[in-house]
Amino acid sequence: MLYRVEGIVVRCMDYGESNKIVTLLTKTNGKAGVLIKGAKKVRSRHSSLAQPFTYGEYQYFRGSGLGTLNHGEIIESHHDLRMQLDLSAYAAYAAELTDRTLQEDEPSVFYFEQLKACLAALSDGKDPQIVIHLYEMRVLDLAGYAPELEECVSCGNRVGPFKLSAQAGGILCARCGGRDPSAAAISESAHKLLRLFRRMDMRRLGAISVKTDTKLELKRLMRSLMDVQLGLQLKSRHFLDQLDKLV
């Protein structure tokens, strides 16, 4: 069967001497594995279609398994994301996170739009850490694990101060904080940003300036949510951590 889809390359691997297999997050057909013949050859007209983060239109034949590319056109190459080490690391994390959380043939229109907007925001020079935390929140939401940030998950109290309990899946008020010894105190500014992330579409992200201390707190809080709720070991996140140590 012939498919024509908009897709973003979230994973690629060499196959044989001259070919590559890419995993596309498509707009309409979930994830799709596609063989791109000759993509490793420098002069191949399809080599650019196999590059990480490439957004394009892909036409491929597919039976019961892997598809084979027939034709493709690049819509946005995201060449800049591959050329800058820090941006490449953030984009790789977003791509791997997407690949690991989305199942084959799972409906993906909104997922696709969120990743597309995430990569565009990174290319546009928006704060990459804030972009990624917002995308992480979208992934948690799409996976069904978005935290409760408006009221205490135990008693429904809406008056702070609060702690964030990754185990309980949201905030705990002062009366209920003892229910989870691992719950982390959350500042008013970090809580406000997390609430914003919880309801914001990636496509609506504007310019946000966040203090360094708040960004460090956001990283700790989002890390705990991602680890407890998804429990994924991602090579790209490990690389990001190593990169942070060099800055």
N, C-alpha and C positions, 0 to 999 in steps of 0.2 A: 504494500500500500504506500502511496506517495503522500508525504506530509510536507506542509509549508508552514513554518512557525517563526515567531520572533523568539529568540533565545539568548541567554547569557551563559558564557562558559564558566562553570564553577569548578571544573576539574579537568585535567588533561594528562594523558600518559602516552609514552612512546609505544608503538606496536610494530614490530618488525623493523626492517632497515629504513623505511621511508615513510611509514604511516603514523598517525596518531588517533587515539580514541578520546573523544571529549564527552563530558557529561554536561548537557545543557539544562538550565532551568528555563523551560518554555513558558510562554504566556498562557497557553491554552491546554497543554498536554502533560503537565507535571514535568518530571525529570525524564530526560531521554539520552541514552548512550548512542553516539554516532561515530562511525569510522570515517576518518577523513584521509583518503589515499593520497600519498605523496606530500603530506603536510610538513614533513621534516626537510624536504628539499628547499633550498634557499630561494629558488626561482618559482616555486609552486604558487599558482594563483590562489590556492586555498590555505597557504601556510598561516596567513594572518587571521583566518577564521578559527584557527585552533589555539590562539593565544589566550591566556587567562584573562578574564574580565571582559572579553570582547562581547559586545552586544550587536546582534545582527539578525538578518533573516536567513533561515536555513531551510533548504529543501532537500529531503532525504527519503530514500526508500527503506521501508522496514517491514519485515515479516513478523516472526514470533520473538525475535531477539534484538540484536544490535542493528541499528540503522546504518545506512551508507550514504554519505553526502553526495548529492547530485549537483547542487548549485547553492551558492550563498552570496549575500551582500552584506558588507559591514555598515551598521548604522552609527555606532560609536565604538572606536577601537580601545579607548581608555589607555592609550599608549603611555600617558603621563603617570598612571598608577603603576606601571611596570618599571618605569625608569627611576623613580624615587624610592629608596629603600623603606622609609617609614610608611609611605602611602601604600606601597606594595604589600607590606606586612599587615596593615589594617584591612586592605581589600581581600587579601588571602584569608584572613580570619573570617570576614563576612561570608566569603564564598564557601569555605569549609563548614562553617556553622550551618549554612543553608543546606549544603549537600548532606550533612549528617542528620539533620532534623526533618527533612522532607522525604517522604516515601515515594517510590516509583509510581507514576501515573496518578499521584494525588492532585486534586484540583489546585491550581497554583496562580491564578490571575493576581490576587492581592499580594501573595508572596513575591511574585515576579516584579510587581510595581514597587514593592518596598526595597528589594535588592537593587533594582535599577536606580531608584532615588538615592539609596545609600552610596553607590558607586559615583553617582553624579555629584553628590555633596562632597565626597572626598576629592574629586577632580576640581571642584569649584573652590577649594581652599578653606572650607569650613573646618572648625576644630575637629580633628579626626577622632579624638577620644569621645567627645560628645556625640558625634555621628554614630560611633560604634555602640555606645551605651543605649542610644535611642533604638538602634537596630536590634540590639539584644532584647530590649523590652518588646519589640514587635515580634521577635521570634518566640519569646516566652508566651506572648498573647496567642499567636497562631498555633502554638503547640498545646494550648490549654492550661498554661501554668503562670499566667500573669498574676502578680501579687495584689492583694487587697491593700490599698494605701489610703483609703478614705476614713476607715473606722477600724477599731480594734477587732481582730479576727476572733477574739475570745468572747468579748462582752458587748461589742458594738459601740463602745465609747468613742466619741469624736474629738475629745479634748486631750491635748498633749500634756507633757512630753511623751514621745513614743520611742519604742525600740523596733528594729526590723528583725523579724524572725523568718529566716529562710525555711526552716523546718515547718513552721505553721503556715507559710505562704502569705505573709503580710505583716502589718504592724501590730504591736501589742502596747496597750496603755500602761501607765505606771502601776496600776493595780494588778495587771495580769502579766507584767514583764517577767516575774519569777517563774512562770510556766516553762520558759525556755532559757536555761542558763547561757546558751550560746547566742542569744539575741543581741544584736549590736545597737548601741545608742545611735540615734539619727538626729542630726541637726535640723533646724527649721529650714535652712536654705537647701540642704540635700533632699529633704522630704518634699519640698515644693517642686524641685526639679524632677524627682522621680514621679510625682503625680502628673507633671506635665508630660513626661515621657510616656506614661501609662495610657494617655488618651490622644497622643499626637501621631498623626500620619507622617511617615518619613518625607512625603512630598511637600509638607508644609513647613519644614525646618528652615528657619531664617538664621540670622547671625545671633549667636548666643555667646556672651562672654562670661566665663565662670572662673572664680578664684582658684588658685592652685590647691589650697587646702580642701576646698569643696570637691575638686576633681579627684583628689586622692581618696576622699571619703566615698564618693560615688563609685570609684573603681572597686573599693573593698565591698561595698554593699551589693553591687551588681555581680561581682565575682561569687559572693556567697549564694545569691539567688540562682545563678547559672549552674554552679557546682551541685547544689542540693536538688534543684528541680530537673535538670537535664543530665547531670553527671557524665559529661562527655570529656574525653581526653583528646585535645586537639593539638596537633603539631604546630599549627599556626599561632595558637595562643601562647605556647611555650616560647616560640620565637619572639613574639611581642614582648614577653616578660624579659627575655634576654636583651632585647633592644632597649627597653626602659632602663636597664642597669648601666647602659653605655651613655645615656643622655645626662 
